[in-house]
Amino acid sequence: MLIDSAGLWFRSYYALPESLTSPDGIPVNSVRGFCDMLAKLIGERRPTRVVACLDNDWRPAFRVAALPSYKAHRVAEADPDAEEVPDTLGPQIPIILDVLDALGVATAEAEGYEADDVIGVLAERESTDPVEVVTGDRDLFQLVRSGPVPVRVRYVGAGLAKAQDFGPDELAERYALDPARAGDAYAEMAVLRGDPSDGLPGVAGIGEKTAAKLITEFGSLAALLAASEQGDRRLTPRVRGKLAEAAEYLAAAPAVVRVVRDAPVVLDRPDPVPAAPADPDRLAELGARWGLGGPLDRLIAAL
């Protein structure tokens, strides 16, 4: 199980009230929610190995160089290198990392890369166990694959209770894509469609359904663009015009949308799910200091 950690702690922060505080009144809603989500994932899915994947760089230089608008709207006013994070969430992230460390749950990151890239690398490297990616970010649908070591995505965009499971067949059915290349086709569709939340404008006038239809009909983004340049009559003059107008974006966007598969990922420890906390005394101290109570107890019980 590869976990998009930031996705889970942001989701927990917005799902739970800030009135959930430590004994001295500091909000710990994200910490408590993260512990409960991890407890449910481990208890229900029963992975034998788990890695909490981290952003070393939330807005990597290579993506910004390719497309300066990438996540530009999320830049903090006070620090152009930092992401805009709610004031009461930022201090909770080190607590979550302390809890993971005391539990003995592996974390992984790569200098200069996002958690998506870390997940992509670990999924690509895996040669033994089926992989389940837990995320609320549709970008990671591109990792889905079949084969002897399948990769599936457990999508928690609507919360853990409404989690959706995506393999190649489910992804192909949901977006009308070719099951044989569903992951790659999704990434190419995403380039055309764009994503305002990441600062990706997409091709004007081409929405999700049209993007999926075009990728499926022509087989790939490269084939679609070649057909457009050649005046293929299957494309209307309007669509050819839109693709031509977006030529600069279309040249840059694939490098931004594509998850990196060869980043220098480092794990802080081996990744088997710990049968017991690595440092029970420290974990007890963290639980008492931050008033983690039931959520931490449920996480320990799930392990």
C-alpha positions as CSV (number, residue, x, y, z in Angstrom):
1,M,0.0,0.0,0.0
2,L,1.4,3.3,-1.1
3,I,-0.2,6.3,0.6
4,D,-0.5,9.8,-0.7
5,S,0.2,11.2,2.8
6,A,-0.4,14.9,2.1
7,G,-3.7,14.0,0.5
8,L,-4.8,12.2,3.6
9,W,-3.8,14.9,6.1
10,F,-5.4,17.7,4.0
11,R,-8.6,15.6,3.8
12,S,-8.6,15.0,7.5
13,Y,-8.0,18.7,8.3
14,Y,-11.0,19.8,6.3
15,A,-13.2,16.9,7.4
16,L,-12.8,17.4,11.1
17,P,-13.4,20.5,13.3
18,E,-10.5,22.5,14.7
19,S,-12.2,22.2,18.1
20,L,-10.4,18.8,18.3
21,T,-7.4,20.0,20.3
22,S,-4.6,18.8,22.4
23,P,-4.8,19.3,26.2
24,D,-3.3,22.7,25.9
25,G,-5.7,23.8,23.2
26,I,-3.7,23.3,19.9
27,P,-5.7,21.9,17.0
28,V,-5.0,18.3,16.2
29,N,-7.9,17.5,13.9
30,S,-5.7,16.5,11.0
31,V,-3.5,14.3,13.2
32,R,-6.6,12.5,14.7
33,G,-8.2,12.1,11.3
34,F,-5.0,10.8,9.7
35,C,-4.6,8.2,12.4
36,D,-8.2,7.1,12.0
37,M,-7.9,6.9,8.2
38,L,-4.7,4.9,8.4
39,A,-6.2,2.6,11.0
40,K,-9.2,1.9,8.7
41,L,-7.0,1.3,5.7
42,I,-4.7,-1.1,7.5
43,G,-7.6,-2.8,9.3
44,E,-9.8,-3.2,6.2
45,R,-7.3,-3.7,3.4
46,R,-4.7,-5.7,5.4
47,P,-1.6,-4.8,3.4
48,T,1.6,-6.7,4.3
49,R,3.7,-3.7,3.4
50,V,2.9,0.0,3.6
51,V,4.7,3.2,2.7
52,A,3.6,6.8,3.6
53,C,4.8,8.8,0.6
54,L,5.9,12.4,1.1
55,D,6.4,15.6,-0.9
56,N,10.0,16.7,-0.7
57,D,9.1,19.5,-3.2
58,W,5.5,20.3,-3.7
59,R,6.2,22.3,-6.9
60,P,9.3,20.8,-8.5
61,A,11.5,23.1,-10.6
62,F,11.4,20.9,-13.7
63,R,7.6,21.1,-13.8
64,V,7.6,24.9,-13.3
65,A,10.2,25.3,-16.0
66,A,8.0,23.4,-18.4
67,L,4.8,25.2,-17.4
68,P,5.2,28.3,-15.1
69,S,1.4,28.2,-14.2
70,Y,1.9,24.8,-12.5
71,K,0.4,25.3,-9.0
72,A,1.2,29.0,-9.2
73,H,-2.1,29.9,-7.5
74,R,-1.1,27.9,-4.4
75,V,2.2,29.7,-3.7
76,A,2.2,31.3,-0.2
77,E,2.4,35.1,-0.3
78,A,5.1,35.3,2.4
79,D,7.3,32.6,0.8
80,P,7.4,32.0,-3.0
81,D,8.9,28.5,-2.4
82,A,6.2,27.4,0.0
83,E,2.7,26.1,-0.5
84,E,-0.3,28.0,1.0
85,V,-1.3,25.9,3.9
86,P,-3.9,26.8,6.6
87,D,-2.2,28.2,9.7
88,T,-3.5,25.5,12.0
89,L,-2.6,22.6,9.6
90,G,1.2,23.3,9.2
91,P,2.1,22.6,12.8
92,Q,0.2,19.3,12.7
93,I,2.3,17.8,9.9
94,P,5.4,17.2,12.1
95,I,3.2,15.5,14.7
96,I,1.9,13.1,12.0
97,L,5.5,12.3,11.0
98,D,6.5,11.8,14.6
99,V,3.6,9.3,15.0
100,L,4.5,7.4,11.9
101,D,8.2,7.2,13.1
102,A,7.2,6.0,16.5
103,L,4.9,3.4,15.0
104,G,7.6,2.2,12.7
105,V,5.6,2.9,9.5
106,A,8.0,3.5,6.5
107,T,8.0,6.9,4.9
108,A,9.6,7.7,1.5
109,E,10.6,10.8,-0.4
110,A,12.8,12.0,-3.2
111,E,14.8,15.2,-3.2
112,G,13.2,17.7,-5.7
113,Y,10.1,15.6,-6.3
114,E,6.4,15.3,-5.3
115,A,4.8,12.4,-3.5
116,D,3.1,11.4,-6.8
117,D,6.6,10.8,-8.2
118,V,7.6,8.8,-5.1
119,I,4.5,6.6,-5.5
120,G,5.2,6.2,-9.2
121,V,8.8,5.1,-8.6
122,L,7.8,2.6,-5.9
123,A,5.0,1.2,-8.0
124,E,7.4,0.9,-11.0
125,R,10.0,-0.9,-8.9
126,E,7.7,-3.4,-7.4
127,S,8.3,-6.9,-8.8
128,T,6.6,-9.1,-6.1
129,D,3.4,-7.8,-4.5
130,P,0.3,-6.3,-6.0
131,V,0.3,-2.5,-5.4
132,E,-2.6,-0.5,-4.0
133,V,-2.2,3.3,-4.2
134,V,-4.4,5.3,-1.8
135,T,-5.1,8.9,-2.9
136,G,-7.6,11.5,-3.5
137,D,-5.7,12.8,-6.6
138,R,-6.9,11.5,-9.9
139,D,-3.5,12.2,-11.4
140,L,-2.4,8.8,-10.0
141,F,-4.9,6.9,-12.2
142,Q,-2.1,6.9,-14.8
143,L,-0.2,4.3,-12.7
144,V,-2.9,1.7,-13.1
145,R,-1.8,-1.4,-14.8
146,S,-2.5,-5.1,-15.1
147,G,0.1,-7.9,-15.5
148,P,1.9,-10.1,-13.0
149,V,2.3,-7.2,-10.6
150,P,-0.9,-5.1,-10.9
151,V,-1.3,-1.6,-9.7
152,R,-4.7,-0.4,-8.6
153,V,-5.8,2.9,-7.1
154,R,-8.1,3.2,-4.1
155,Y,-9.6,6.7,-4.8
156,V,-10.7,8.5,-1.6
157,G,-11.7,11.8,-3.2
158,A,-15.1,11.6,-1.6
159,G,-13.8,10.2,1.7
160,L,-12.8,6.8,2.9
161,A,-16.4,5.6,3.3
162,K,-17.0,6.2,-0.4
163,A,-13.7,4.9,-1.6
164,Q,-13.6,3.7,-5.2
165,D,-11.3,0.9,-6.5
166,F,-9.8,1.5,-10.0
167,G,-7.9,-1.1,-12.1
168,P,-7.5,-0.9,-15.8
169,D,-11.1,-2.2,-16.5
170,E,-12.7,0.2,-14.1
171,L,-10.7,3.1,-15.3
172,A,-11.5,2.3,-18.9
173,E,-15.2,2.0,-18.2
174,R,-15.3,5.2,-16.2
175,Y,-13.6,7.3,-18.8
176,A,-14.4,5.4,-22.0
177,L,-10.7,4.6,-22.5
178,D,-8.9,1.6,-24.1
179,P,-8.4,-1.0,-21.2
180,A,-5.1,-2.1,-22.8
181,R,-3.5,1.3,-22.1
182,A,-5.9,2.8,-19.6
183,G,-3.3,4.4,-17.4
184,D,-1.3,6.0,-20.2
185,A,-4.6,7.0,-21.9
186,Y,-5.8,8.7,-18.7
187,A,-2.6,10.8,-18.5
188,E,-3.0,11.9,-22.1
189,M,-6.6,12.7,-21.6
190,A,-5.6,14.7,-18.5
191,V,-3.2,16.8,-20.7
192,L,-6.0,17.7,-23.1
193,R,-8.6,18.3,-20.3
194,G,-6.3,20.2,-18.0
195,D,-6.8,20.7,-14.3
196,P,-7.4,24.2,-12.8
197,S,-6.5,22.9,-9.3
198,D,-2.9,22.3,-10.6
199,G,-2.7,25.3,-12.9
200,L,-3.0,23.3,-16.0
201,P,-5.2,25.2,-18.5
202,G,-5.8,22.3,-20.9
203,V,-7.0,22.8,-24.5
204,A,-9.7,25.4,-24.6
205,G,-13.1,24.0,-25.6
206,I,-12.0,20.3,-25.0
207,G,-13.6,18.9,-21.9
208,E,-13.1,15.5,-20.3
209,K,-15.6,13.6,-22.5
210,T,-14.2,15.0,-25.7
211,A,-10.6,14.5,-24.6
212,A,-11.3,10.8,-23.7
213,K,-13.1,10.3,-27.0
214,L,-10.2,11.7,-29.0
215,I,-7.5,9.7,-27.2
216,T,-9.5,6.5,-27.6
217,E,-10.3,7.1,-31.3
218,F,-6.7,8.0,-32.3
219,G,-5.0,5.7,-29.9
220,S,-2.6,8.2,-28.3
221,L,-2.0,11.9,-27.9
222,A,0.9,11.7,-30.3
223,A,-1.2,10.1,-33.0
224,L,-4.0,12.7,-32.4
225,L,-1.6,15.6,-32.8
226,A,-0.1,14.1,-35.9
227,A,-3.6,13.5,-37.4
228,S,-4.5,17.1,-36.6
229,E,-1.4,18.5,-38.4
230,Q,-2.2,16.3,-41.4
231,G,-5.7,17.7,-41.6
232,D,-7.4,14.3,-40.8
233,R,-11.0,14.6,-41.7
234,R,-12.1,12.8,-38.6
235,L,-11.3,16.0,-36.8
236,T,-13.5,19.1,-37.3
237,P,-11.8,22.3,-38.3
238,R,-12.8,23.7,-34.9
239,V,-10.9,20.9,-33.0
240,R,-7.9,21.1,-35.3
241,G,-7.9,24.9,-34.6
242,K,-8.0,24.4,-30.9
243,L,-5.2,21.9,-30.9
244,A,-3.1,24.2,-33.1
245,E,-3.7,27.2,-30.7
246,A,-2.6,25.1,-27.8
247,A,0.5,23.7,-29.5
248,E,2.9,25.3,-27.0
249,Y,1.0,24.0,-24.0
250,L,0.7,20.6,-25.6
251,A,4.4,20.4,-26.0
252,A,5.1,21.2,-22.4
253,A,2.2,19.6,-20.5
254,P,3.1,15.9,-20.8
255,A,6.3,16.4,-18.8
256,V,4.2,18.1,-16.1
257,V,1.3,15.6,-16.0
258,R,3.4,12.4,-16.3
259,V,4.4,10.9,-13.0
260,V,8.2,10.4,-12.8
261,R,9.2,6.7,-12.6
262,D,13.0,7.1,-12.0
263,A,13.3,9.6,-9.1
264,P,15.9,8.9,-6.4
265,V,13.5,7.7,-3.8
266,V,14.7,7.0,-0.3
267,L,12.8,5.0,2.4
268,D,13.6,5.7,6.0
269,R,13.2,2.0,7.0
270,P,12.0,-1.3,5.6
271,D,8.3,-1.3,4.6
272,P,6.6,-4.3,6.2
273,V,3.5,-3.3,8.3
274,P,4.9,-3.3,11.9
275,A,3.3,-5.8,14.2
276,A,3.8,-3.5,17.1
277,P,5.0,0.1,17.6
278,A,8.7,0.6,17.0
279,D,9.0,2.9,20.0
280,P,6.0,2.3,22.3
281,D,7.2,4.7,25.0
282,R,7.6,7.6,22.6
283,L,4.3,6.8,21.0
284,A,2.6,6.9,24.4
285,E,4.2,10.3,25.0
286,L,3.0,11.6,21.7
287,G,-0.5,10.3,22.4
288,A,-0.6,12.0,25.8
289,R,1.1,15.2,24.7
290,W,-1.3,15.8,21.8
291,G,-4.5,14.1,23.2
292,L,-4.7,11.6,20.4
293,G,-6.7,9.1,22.5
294,G,-9.1,6.9,20.5
295,P,-7.6,7.4,17.0
296,L,-4.1,6.4,18.1
297,D,-5.5,3.4,20.0
298,R,-7.4,2.3,16.9
299,L,-4.3,2.6,14.8
300,I,-2.2,0.6,17.2
301,A,-5.0,-2.1,17.3
302,A,-5.1,-2.2,13.5
303,L,-1.4,-2.9,13.4
